[in-house]
Amino acid sequence: MSNVNTTLEEIIQRMKSRELSAEENYSHVVAIEEKFKKDLDVLFEKLAGGHIHEIQSKIGFAKNLLNLVIESKGAFDYKKALESTITQLEDILELYQKSGVSTQMS
């Protein structure tokens, strides 16, 4: 279920505040990262503008990073993967701003 008030900026803030506690079970981690991926899909569906191919590429890369997080089950450095994803999303946000395209999801 997507929150209609979600923006890319809010996704980035949620990711920056994301912590993986020792008590957190794997299915909960997957659910959170899958939600991030769905939000990115919603964002891309309404995209238009001059930076579309670059943004599409970066969204694909960010989703691949999230897949690494999901598939790692703790073996992969979760925080490092999340930080890499955040960097990609910040790049995407900058391209959206250059394109003049709203990052509001609806």
C-alpha positions, 0 to 999 in steps of 0.5 A, spaced: 500 500 500 503 506 497 502 512 501 500 518 497 504 523 500 510 519 500 516 523 496 523 521 494 526 525 499 522 522 504 524 515 502 531 517 503 530 520 510 527 513 512 533 509 509 538 514 512 534 513 519 534 505 518 537 501 523 538 493 523 537 491 530 540 484 532 532 482 534 529 484 527 527 478 523 529 477 516 522 477 513 521 484 517 527 486 513 525 484 506 518 487 507 521 494 509 526 493 503 521 491 498 516 497 500 522 501 498 523 498 491 515 499 490 516 506 492 521 507 487 517 503 481 511 508 483 516 514 482 518 512 476 512 510 473 510 518 472 517 520 470 518 524 464 523 529 462 530 530 459 534 525 464 529 519 464 534 514 461 539 516 467 534 516 472 532 509 470 539 507 470 540 509 477 533 507 479 535 500 477 542 500 480 538 502 487 533 496 486 539 492 485 543 494 491 536 493 495 536 486 492 543 485 495 540 487 502 534 482 501 538 476 499 544 477 504 541 475 510 546 478 514 552 475 510 553 482 506 554 488 510 547 491 510 549 498 512 554 499 507 549 496 502 544 501 505 548 507 504 550 505 497 543 505 495 542 512 499 547 515 495 544 513 488 537 515 491 540 522 492 543 522 485 536 520 482 533 526 487 538 531 484 536 529 477 529 529 478 530 536 481 534 538 474 528 535 470 523 539 474 519 533 475 515 532 482 518 527 486 511 526 489 508 519 489 500 519 487 
